[in-house]
Amino acid sequence: MYKYSEKDKKIIAGRVKQFRNQVQRRLNGKISEEEFKPLRLMNGLYLQLHAYMLRVAIPYGELSSRQLRKLAEIADKYDRGYGHFTTRQNIQFNWPKLPDVPDILEELSKVEMHAIQTSGNCIRNISADHLAGLTNDEVEDPRPWCEIIRKWSTFHPEFSFLPRKFKIAITGCENDRAAILVHDIGLKLIKKGSRIGFQVFVGGGQGRTPYIAKKINDFLLKKDLLNYLEAILTTYNQLGRRDNIYKARIKILVNQLGVEKFKELVDESFKKLSDKKLELNETTIQKIFKFFELPNIKHCNEKISISSNQKFNNWIKQNTIPHKILGNSIVLISLKSENRPPGDANSMQMYKLANIADKFSFGEIRVTHEQNLVLPHVKNSEIYEVWNELDKLELATPNIDLITDTICCPGMDYCALATARSIPISQQISNFFKDYGDQKKMGNIKIKISGCINACGHHHVGNIGILGLDRNGKEFYQITLGGSSKQDASIGQIVGPSFSSENLIIAIKKILQTYQKNKSSDKDDFMTVFRRIGIEEFKKNLYDNTGKTN
C-alpha cells in the first residue's frame, strides 16, 4: 500500500485548512451556496436531497485496517453510524453537518485519506481490478500505475476544470474486473514478446448516452503513459463542449469526431509532448512498485476443509477465490442482503472487519466496484474461522455474482437528481430470490439498478438493467437486457414499456423463465443465452400483443 511522503502530508493538511476557511465563510454568509458549490465539490462535498454528502476517496479500492477503523469512527461521531461503499471504490457519508466537514477531513488526513477528486469536473478517483496482484491470470499489478496516474492528475493545473467529470480505470488481465470499457479512459496491461505495455481505450461511459470505449492505441510503452494521457486530456480539454452539460463528456467528442480523427489529434499532441519530463524512467516506476509488494505470505499445501455446515460450504463455493500463493484464498465479503441497502456497512461491522483484517489478512481490505469488500490474503487453514466471524456480523451472504448481488445507486431516498427509488427495488430482489439453491441454479446474473438516467447504478451494463422513471408522479421501471461491463462489454437493450414497482418482480421472473427455458446446458449463463436467442424471445413471454405485461 502506498504511504504518504512528508510532502503529501503537508499538501493534504494545507487543503484541510483552506477548506475550513471556505466553510466558515459560507456559514457566516460571506459567500452564497452558489459561490460555495465549486469549492465544496473540489473537496468531495455534495448537497443531496436531505443533507450534505461527503464522498471519501479510496484510491484503487485499497484500505488498511487503520483507515477502516477511522471510517467507522467518523460514521459514529459525525454521521448516522454507517457508510456507503460506491461503484468507484469510494465511501460516502450521507448525513454530515457542514460545520463538521473540515473536522472530518482533518481526521481523514491523520490516516492518509482525503476527499479530493471525488467530485467536480476533474479526473476522479482512479479505479482498478479489486484482485490486483492476487491472481495468476495477471500480466502485471495495475495498482502502481493507478498511483502514478493519481500523483500526476491530482491538482493538475489544466485538468482541474475539464468540460465534465473524467474517469480512468486499469486492469492487468484479460478477464476485465475493472469495467475499463465503460470509462472515459480504460487501460489494459498486455504483454508483447518480453515487453509489457498498455492498450488504451477512450470514450466509454454511461448516463444519458451510453457508449463502449474504442481502442486508440494497441501497445503504449510504459515510459510514455503520462505523456499519452496528457495528450488525450489536452485534446478533450480543448475540443470538449462546455455549452451543454449533456454533451460535454469525452464519449460525445469521440463519437462526433470519429475514433480515427480523435486518435490522429491525440497522436499529434503526443508527438509534441513525448520528449518532455513526463516520460517515466525505470527508477521512478520501481520506486512506486515497491509499495505494492505482497506481504510475507507462506506457501503451503493446505486446502480448505469441507465442513458439515452447509452454509459454510455454500459460502466457500461462492465467496472465495484461490490466491496465487498456494495454501491461501481471497475472501469476497458481500455487502448485499435483504436487511440493508447494497454497499452499506455499519460502524460496528467496519470496526470488526478491521480486526478480522489484522488477524487474518495482514491488515488489508479492498473495495470492489460492485460495492463489496475483499480480504485479499487469508490462509486456507483459517478460512472457517474467518467465515464464522463474518457470519456473526451478517457479512457471510453466499451470493457473489448471483442474482441478489445487485448494484444500485442511492436513488430517491437520498439523491436530488433521482426520479425513482432504487434501494427498495434491490431489497425486493434480495428478499424474493434469497434461496441459495435457486440462485445457484440460475448461475451468474448481474442486476444493476439506477434511480435516474445518470446511471450511477450502471444499469446500462447490467445483464438485467433497471432504470427508475417518474410517470406523472408515480415510480415506474424500464428494463434493459444484455448489458455487460466485462471484456465483452455491451450496452443493454430496452425490452419495451416500463413496469410499476408492484409488477417489476413478476417481470424479472418472466425474464428468468425465458432464460431457463432456453439454456442448452447447465454451463450456460444469462449472457450466453441472451446472445444466442436475442431480445425478441424475452419480449414474447414478457408482453401480450398490446404491449402490456402478460
C-alpha positions, 0 to 999 in steps of 0.5 A: 500500500502506498504511504504518504511522503512528508510532502503529501502530508503537508499538501493534504493538511494545507487543503484541510485548512483552506477548506475550513476557511471556505466553510466558515465563510459560507456559514457566516454568509460571506459567500452564497451556496452558489459561490460555495458549490465549486469549492465544496465539490473540489473537496468531495462535498455534495448537497443531496436531497436531505443533507450534505454528502461527503464522498471519501476517496479510496484510491484503487479500492485499497484500505488498511485496517487503520483507515477502516477503523477511522471510517467507522469512527467518523460514521459514529461521531459525525454521521448516522453510524454507517457508510456507503461503499460506491461503484468507484471504490469510494465511501460516502457519508450521507448525513454530515453537518457542514460545520463538521466537514473540515473536522472530518477531513482533518481526521481523514488526513491523520490516516492518509485519506482525503476527499479530493477528486471525488467530485467536480469536473476533474479526473476522479478517483482512479479505479482498478481490478479489486484482485490486483496482484492476487491472481495468476491470470495477471500480466502485471499489478495495475495498482502502481500505475493507478498511483502514478496516474493519481500523483500526476492528475491530482491538482493538475493545473489544466485538468482541474476544470475539464468540460465534465467529470473524467474517469480512468480505470486499469486492469492487468488481465484479460478477464476485465474486473475493472469495467475499463470499457465503460470509462472515459479512459480504460487501460489494459496491461498486455504483454508483447514478446518480453515487453509489457505495455498498455492498450488504451481505450477512450470514450466509454461511459454511461448516463444519458448516452451510453457508449463502449470505449474504442481502442486508440492505441494497441501497445503504449510503452510504459515510459510514455503513459503520462505523456499519452494521457496528457495528450488525450486530456489536452485534446478533450480539454480543448475540443470538449463542449462546455455549452451543454452539460449533456454533451460535454463528456469525452464519449460525445467528442469521440463519437462526433469526431470519429475514433480515427480523427480523435486518435490522429489529434491525440497522436499529434499532441503526443508527438509534441509532448513525448520528449518532455519530463513526463516520460517515466524512467525505470527508477521512478516506476520501481520506486512506486512498485515497491509499495505494492509488494505482497506481504510475507505470505507462506506457501503451503499445501493446505486446502480448505476443509469441507465442513458439515455446515452447509452454509459454510460450504455454500459460502466457500463455493461462492465467496472465495477465490484461490490466491496465487500463493498456494495454501491461501484464498481471497475472501469476497465479503458481500455487502448485499442482503435483504436487511440493508441497502447494497454497499452499506456497512455499519460502524460496528461491522467496519470496526470488526472487519478491521480486526478480522483484517489484522488477524487474518489478512495482514491488515488489508481490505479492498473495495470492489466496484460492485460495492463489496469488500475483499480480504485479499490474503487469508490462509486456507487453514483459517478460512472457517474461522474467518467465515464464522466471524463474518457470519456473526456480523451478517457479512457471510451472504453466499451470493457473489455474482448471483442474482441478489448481488445487485448494484444500485445507486442511492436513488430517491431516498437520498439523491436530488437528481433521482426520479425513482427509488432504487434501494427498495427495488434491490431489497425486493430482489434480495428478499424474493430470490434469497434461496441459495439453491435457486440462485445457484441454479440460475448461475451468474446474473448481474442486476444493476439498478439506477434511480435516474438516467445518470446511471450511477447504478450502471444499469446500462451494463447490467445483464438485467438493467433497471432504470427508475422513471417518474410517470406523472408522479408515480415510480415506474421501471424500464428494463434493459437486457444484455448489458455487460461491463466485462471484456465483452462489454455491451450496452443493454437493450430496452425490452419495451414499456416500463413496469410499476414497482408492484409488477417489476418482480413478476417481470424479472421472473418472466425474464428468468423463465425465458432464460431457463427455458432456453439454456442448452446446458447447465454451463450456460449463463444469462449472457450466453443465452441472451446472445444466442436467442436475442431480445425478441424471445424475452419480449414474447413471454414478457408482453401480450400483443398490446404491449402490456405485461402478460 
